[in-house]
Each structure stands twice: as structure tokens, then as C-alpha cells.
Amino acid sequence: MADLLELPGWRIDWATAEAGGVPFPKFLAEAFSKRMESLGCIFQPIYKMKEIMFPDKNWPLYRLALFSRHERAYKFWDEVLKYSTDQTSFWN
């Protein structure tokens, strides 16, 4: 985490977030989004990320997110999210 996010004190930030009731996946997604924002991308909240679930187990596997410096990209991403469906055919 420290290397990925270039955030050596992430454990302190996590302890504060956890005490405030923030789940770890949300903390991680938003910390990553803040890191991308520091590189010039527009911050993306967790609700703009598509959660992919492990089929048959109903466990979250990962989140898909778009990071761009241009607002137009997010208009396309919103359309993708609006019309996306859960896909599990690759797991059969």
C-alpha cells in the first residue's frame, strides 16, 4: 500500500477512516483515486467504479474504474455504467 499509493502513513489514515465507519474497500478505492488525482486525473468516487463480483460466492473481486484528465471521458464512462450488466459467462 505504501509503495502503490506513495503514502507511507496509510495505516494511520486507515485507522482514522475505520474509526469513522469507512469500510476498507472504500478507503482503498478513494486513496487510489486521490493518488490518481495527484497525477492530474479527475477524482472518482467509489460509486463511479463498477464492482465485479465473484460468481456463485457473491464476493467482491475488484472494481473497474476510469481515470482521465478530460471530463468528456467520464460522460462515456457514465453511459457504460448505465448500460452495463453483470457478466459471469467467463467463469463457466
N, C-alpha and C positions, 0 to 999 in steps of 0.2 A: 504494500500500500504506500509506504513512504517513497519508494522509488517511482512507482507508477504515477502517483499524483504530485510528486515532488513536494510532499507535505510531511516532513519528519515528525511533526507533533500531532499526527492524525488521531492517535489514541486519546489524547486529551479532548480533541474536538468530538470524537465519538462518545466519550463518557458524558460530555455535556448534552449531546443530542439524545443519547439513550435515556438520561435522566429526565429529559423533556418528552419522552414517549415516542421518539422517532425510531422506526424500525431500521435495522442495519441496511437492507437493500435500498431504502430511500436515501439514507445517509450517503452510501457509496455512490449511487447514481447522481446525486446532487453535487457531491465532492468532485466527481469526474466532470460533470457539466461545468462547474466553476473553473476547473483546470483548463478545459477547452475554451472557456470564455477568456482566460488569460492569454490564450494563443490567438485571439481575435475572432473567435466564433461567437454566435449569439447563444446566450444561456438557454438551456432547455429544461423545463421542469419534468419531474418523473411522469406526470400524466401524459406527456407528449411522447413517451417512449412505449414501444409495443412490447408487452410481456409475452414471452414464449414459454409455454408450459410443457413439462414432460408428460407425454401421453400416458394414460392409464393410471398415473400416480397423482396427478393434479398438483405437481410440484413446480414451482417456477424454475426454469432452466437458465434463462438470460433475458435481457431486454435489448431490443433493437432501437437505435437512436440515430438521428441525423444531426450532424454538426456542420454548420456552414457560416460563412461571413455575410451572406446575402439573404435578405428577408424573403426573396422570391422562392428560394429552395423550400422554405417552410410552408408556403402555400401548396406546393406539390406534395410535401410530406403530410399535410393535413388531409389532402384528398386520398392519399394512400391509406392513412389510418381510418378514414371514414368508410372506405370500401373494402378494407381488409377483413379476412375471416381467419379463424383458427385453422391451421393446416397441420395435419398429423400423418398424411399419407406416406411421407418419407420414412416413418418409423415402422411401417408394417413389414 
